[in-house]
Amino acid sequence: MELSVIERFPLFESYEKKEKFFTVLGLLFTRQVTLAKAAELLGMSREELSGVLKLMGLEYSYLTKDEVKREKEASEALLR
């Protein structure tokens, strides 16, 4: 029988921890929790969770692309 994605995921040893990780990722990427809260729920630091996301090829930003653009424009205006 073929293993599920959660069972094959190499980061955590138990199915329950893997399931929790994917649940928290869902909350994070739907902006229901912050990166800090997601890290806390997983027992990691923000830096550790950011590193894991990067290793997985997942990009995360709490700001939308439009918000990033506005923030950049505002900071550039301040530097003039």
N, C-alpha and C positions, 0 to 999 in steps of 0.2 A: 504494500500500500504506500502511496506517495505521501510525503510529509507536507503539512500546510506551510505557508509562508512564515507564520509565527513560529512554528516548530523548527524551521530551518534557519531562522535568524540567529546569527552567532553571538550577539552582544550579551545576552543574559542566559543563565543556565536553566532556569525553570520556565515553564510555559506561562505561569502567572505573571512573572516579571516581564516577559516579552510582551504579553497582552497589555499589561499596564503601560509599557513604553509606547506601544502603538496607540493606545487610547490617549495618552498625554500628548503625543505628537499631533493627533487629530485636534485636540483642544487648542494646541499652540498654533497650528496652521489655520484654524478657523477663528483665531484671535479671541478665544474665550478665556485664555490665560496668557500671562506674560512669559517671556523667556525665564525670568527669575522664578516665577511660580512653577513653571514646568520643571525646571531644574530641581527646585525644592521637593516637588512631588516624587521625583525620581531619585532623590538622595544624591544629587550631583551639584557641582558648582555651575554657575552660568558658563564659565570658560570651558568646563568639561563637556557640557551639553552642546555648546557651540562647536567644539571640536568634533564631537560625534556626528552632528548634522553635516559638517563640512566633509568628513570622511565618507558619509553616505551620499554625498553629492546633492544635499538639500540646501537650498538657499533660504535663509529666513531673515526677514526684516519686519520690525513692528510697524514701520511706516509703509504706506502704499507708494507706488512709483510717483504719483502726483505729489504726495507729501514730501518725498525725498527731493523732488525738483524744487518745490517751494522752499524747503529748508536750505537748499544749496543757494538758491537765488537770494534769500534773506541774508545768509552769512556773507555772500559776496558783496551785497550792498553795504553791509556793516564795515567791510574792509576797505571800501572806497574812501 
